[in-house]
């Protein structure tokens, strides 16, 4: 417990120091990482804790965003709701709309619940472009951050600290909610709702309340998005945003409280870092999700607990070589897979097909990758990913055998 608290405090200190370490462009990316982390944490309250898989949580993010943008335009950052408190408007809108939608959605469970949430999100997404007075059409709705509390909020640094304060407060409140009796009952919804009903609890009311609270914090995330961008467009209702929060949550790990926040921050950074380098970054994101679900069902955050248990069981002296072997295998497999994907992406692109038609004698033009040219018809070109993937697979096999041997020895000694 003390170690976890120290890690959290160290993380907060590191986040507070980012404006002194990053450029303005990277600081904007850090703001988006914080917002994505809060959105994933809010979603995990519903999905990870209460066991209700929603496919349409972008609806409450978007409602919070538009509630905030209209509040900023109407109130102007003055009075009882100055600019730093504007996300409260997103919270209120998310809570109200989440309560209404949750009343219908929580009438059913399992797949039917997921389909209802998807239908509600699609309904909002399809209506938004036509309700121009409310959602602004394709142009969206613009606003401006007004000065308040002695700050003008004209710099990215001030917006970052405002976002950080809201994210830390919201995540802290979500954590406290998990420790309340109602938060504990939410686990009962996930594990055995029939037993809760048998014990006399209002299962539908409890599910609706958890749904509304999750939507409220999703609305805060949407409000922070508006404060950062000074605009809102109906794109915030896009199903891709609902899919992204599901992916981020499960990649991070639904069993660890900060797992979804870690996964969202990591995947947001991955998008910013890789999207400018390759057109296939969404494919890599999908591959990562599949691999995590297949080999690490507890998510990336679950690696911490797994590593701790292995350290206690086989000792640090045996764990370090195994960890290094696993990292080397993962790097080689990633490099080989990325090389093959990038080669195939370039070969099947329209530009390459046009170049091939213009080439003399029907020859395949060389492909530029990693600052050098590769011939698509040369065996040496395709030998590179084969060798990398093969070596990585061999190292992974060796590491698995060594881990099995180490655990068997410990078991025999016990």
C-alpha positions, 0 to 999 in steps of 0.5 A: 500500500505504501509503495503504491502511494509513493508511486502515485505521488511520484507520478503526480510530481512528474505530471506537475513538472511536464510544462518545464520539460516539454515543448508547447506542442508536446504539452498539448499532447499531454493535455489530450493524454490526461483527458483520455485518462479521465475518460477511461477511468470514468468508463471503467467505473461502469465496465470494470467495476460494475461489469456493464460493457457500454459501446456508446460512451462517447455520447456522454463525453460529447454531451458534456463537451457541448454543455460546456461550450454553450455555458462558456458562450452564455456565461462568458466565464464570469459570475458563479461559473468562471472558466476554471469551473466550466467543466461542472457544466459538462458534469451536469449535462453528463449526469442528466443525460446519463441518468435518462439513458441509463434508466433505459439501458440498465433495464437489460444486462449483458449483450442487450445492455451493450446494444442499447448503449450503442443504439443510444450513441448512434441515435445522438451521432445521427441527430447531431448534424441536423440539430444545427442550433444545438450542435452547430452543424459541420462547423460545430460551436466555437468559444473562448476561454475568458480570464478568471481568478487572475489568470488569462488562460491564454497559454498552454501551460495554464490550460495544462495545469487546469486540466491536471487539477480537474483530472486529479480531483476527478480520479480521486473522487472515482477512487473514493467512490469505489471505497463507499458501500455503494461502490462495493455494491457495484462489484456485486452487479458485476459478480452476481446481480441475482444475489443482490436482488435476492438480498433486497437491493434495487438492482436497476436503481443501483445500475442506473446510478452507477451509469449516471456517475460514470456519464458525469465524469465522462462529461467532465472529460468532454468539458475539459476537451472544450476548454482545451480546444475552445470548440466542439464538433459533432465528431465527439459523438463518433463511434470511433471515440466509444471504441477507443475508450473500450480499447484503452480501458482493456489494454490498460487493465480493468482489474487495476484502478489506474490501469485504464488511465495508464492504457489511455495515456499510453495509447494517446501518446502512441497515436501522437508519436506514430501517426506521423510516421506511418499510415498503419498506426490504427492497425498496430493499435488493433494488433496490440489490443489483440495481443494483450487480450490473448496473452495478458488478459489483465492488461498492461497494468497487470504486469506489475502484479505478475512481476511482483508475484514472480519475484516472490516466487523465483527471486530477483536473480532469476527474474531479471534475466527472464525479463531481459529475455522477454523484452528482447523477444518482444522488440524483435517480434515488433521490429519484424512485424512492423517491417513486414506491415510497412513493406506491404502497406507501401506495395499495395498503396495507390502511389506504388501501383501507379509507379509500377504501371509507369516502370519499364518492362513491368519491373517492381520499383524499389521501396524506401524504408528505414532510409534505404531502398528495398526490392520487393522481389528480392529474397533478402528483403523478406528475409529481414522480417523472417529472421527478426520474427524467428529470432524473437519467437525463439527467444520467447520460447526459451524464456517460457521454458526457463520460466517453467523450469524455475517455477517447477524447481521452486515447487519441488523445493517447497 
